[in-house]
Amino acid sequence: MLVRLRRQRRLSLRGGRMTAYPCETPAIGPAATLAAQFQSLVPVLETRRLRLRAPHIGDFEHYAEITVGARGKHILEDPTREAAWYDFTQMVAGWTLRGHGLWTVELRSGGTVAGFVLLGFEPGDPEPELGFMMRASAEGRGYAREAALAARDYGYAVLELPSLVSTIAPANTRSRLLAERLGAARDPQLEAALQDDILVYRHPAPGTEI
């Protein structure tokens, strides 16, 4: 049995930003080459304005920007940088464990990171989940819908996932509206079965939207 002991870590603030952990430093040498080889296996999806690609370690800064603090209250129970790191690495690990996971969403013009979309399956998820989160600077431009549609269609058409849902906190109005714009509908039976304060939106397969 492997027992892992973790020290209590303290995050410091410098200029209003939490300092990065040493583990966030990109690998070098053969380790970096191996990491790039794994990243090359993640499918790249392109839409009219966006590119969905494998996450790089440098993308975590943007992930933390979204999930740490007040903006992350609907994503992480403990919206700290440490919790965000574990969440980020868990989502990326989905690619090697399940064949789907986290994509970094970047603009095709200029390569600016706009946010992230996910085909995930976490403890507590009743079914594979479609997740989406955008940086504040990228909101209000339709990027989240464009990226989520690409991920949804890939999950159904290529990976042949049997279903996709999004589990959303009732107070997360922005995500609820996006799920509805994607054609998803509430699943009251599944919500009741979960016995949790969470809304479940079921996504239609491409071509079956009402």
Secondary structure as UniProt FT lines:
FT   STRAND          13..14
FT   TURN            15..16
FT   STRAND          17..18
FT   HELIX           22..24
FT   HELIX           29..39
FT   TURN            40..41
FT   STRAND          45..46
FT   STRAND          50..53
FT   HELIX           57..59
FT   HELIX           60..67
FT   HELIX           70..72
FT   TURN            73..75
FT   HELIX           81..98
FT   STRAND          102..107
FT   TURN            108..110
FT   STRAND          113..120
FT   TURN            123..124
FT   STRAND          129..134
FT   HELIX           136..138
FT   TURN            139..140
FT   HELIX           143..157
FT   STRAND          165..168
FT   TURN            170..171
FT   HELIX           173..181
FT   TURN            182..183
FT   STRAND          185..186
FT   HELIX           188..194
FT   STRAND          199..202
FT   TURN            206..207
//
